Amino acid sequence: MNEIKRVFLLCTGFFFVALGILGALLPVVPSLPFFIIASVCFSKSSQKFHAMLMDNRLIGPHIRNYHENNGIKLKVKVILVVSQWAGIITSSIFFVHNLPGRVLMGLIGIAATIYLLSLKTAE
């Protein structure tokens, strides 16, 4: 692999890790898809960072399940969807006071929920 492609994938991996962290903090954005994309980028650019992501005690097992085509455990899906909607509802009540913002949050929440539920459920 040439150096430009490796550096691009490395930077892209860090970008998606940042989005994953942001997604863990924001109620509307699921973080797991961003960490999965980051792991793919790191697997092709840096075994060190790929191993760090896969060995993380919080997200590593979920990424590993996804990569091994086992999907995401039902318990994790339920926690993700419930916490996402709790955050959306709380945010729309206390922080977003206009209808277009609430509608946008709801649409993003619906799309994220559909995506999460469409993932294969692991045993």
C-alpha positions in Angstrom: 0.0 0.0 0.0 1.4 3.4 -0.9 2.1 5.9 1.9 -0.6 8.4 0.8 -3.3 5.8 1.0 -2.1 4.6 4.4 -2.0 8.2 5.8 -5.5 8.9 4.3 -7.0 5.8 5.9 -5.2 6.5 9.2 -6.6 10.1 9.3 -10.1 8.8 8.3 -9.9 6.3 11.1 -9.2 9.0 13.7 -11.9 11.1 12.2 -14.5 8.3 12.7 -13.2 7.6 16.2 -13.8 11.2 17.0 -17.3 10.9 15.5 -17.8 7.8 17.6 -16.9 9.6 20.8 -19.1 12.5 19.8 -21.9 10.0 19.1 -21.5 8.5 22.6 -22.1 12.0 24.0 -24.9 13.1 21.8 -28.4 11.6 22.1 -29.3 11.4 18.4 -26.1 9.9 16.9 -25.3 6.2 17.4 -21.5 5.7 18.0 -21.1 2.1 17.1 -21.2 2.5 13.3 -18.5 5.2 13.5 -16.2 2.9 15.5 -16.9 0.0 13.0 -15.8 2.3 10.1 -12.7 3.4 12.1 -11.8 -0.2 12.7 -12.0 -1.0 9.0 -9.7 2.1 8.2 -7.2 1.1 10.9 -7.2 -2.6 9.8 -5.8 -1.4 6.4 -3.5 1.3 7.7 -2.3 0.6 11.3 -2.4 -2.7 13.1 -1.4 -0.8 16.3 -4.5 1.4 16.3 -6.7 -1.4 15.1 -5.6 -3.5 18.0 -6.2 -0.7 20.4 -9.7 -0.3 19.1 -10.4 -4.0 19.1 -9.0 -4.4 22.6 -11.1 -1.6 24.1 -13.2 -3.2 26.8 -16.3 -1.1 26.0 -16.5 -1.2 22.2 -14.1 -3.9 21.2 -16.4 -6.9 21.7 -19.2 -5.1 19.7 -16.9 -4.4 16.8 -15.5 -7.9 16.9 -19.0 -9.4 16.8 -19.9 -7.1 13.9 -16.8 -8.0 11.9 -17.2 -11.7 12.5 -20.7 -11.4 11.0 -22.3 -12.3 14.3 -24.1 -9.0 14.5 -25.0 -7.1 17.7 -26.4 -8.6 20.8 -30.1 -8.0 21.4 -29.4 -6.4 24.8 -27.0 -3.9 23.2 -29.6 -3.0 20.5 -32.2 -2.4 23.2 -29.8 -0.2 25.2 -28.8 1.8 22.2 -32.4 2.4 21.0 -33.8 3.2 24.4 -30.9 5.5 25.4 -31.1 7.2 21.9 -34.8 7.9 22.2 -34.5 9.0 25.9 -31.8 11.5 24.7 -33.9 12.7 21.8 -37.0 13.2 23.9 -35.1 14.9 26.7 -33.2 17.2 24.2 -36.4 18.1 22.4 -38.1 19.1 25.6 -35.3 21.0 27.3 -33.0 22.3 24.6 -34.7 22.4 21.2 -37.6 24.8 21.2 -38.5 25.0 17.5 -40.5 22.6 15.4 -38.0 22.1 12.6 -35.3 21.1 15.0 -37.5 18.6 16.8 -38.7 17.2 13.4 -35.0 16.9 12.3 -34.0 15.1 15.5 -37.0 12.8 15.2 -36.1 11.9 11.6 -32.5 11.3 12.4 -33.6 9.2 15.4 -35.9 7.1 13.2 -33.2 6.6 10.6 -30.7 5.5 13.3 -33.2 3.2 14.9 -34.0 1.6 11.5 -30.3 1.1 10.9 -29.7 -0.4 14.4 -32.6 -2.8 14.1 -31.6 -3.9 10.6 -28.3 -5.1 11.9 -28.0 -8.9 12.4 -28.7 -9.9 16.0 -26.0 -11.9 17.6 -26.7 -14.9 19.9 
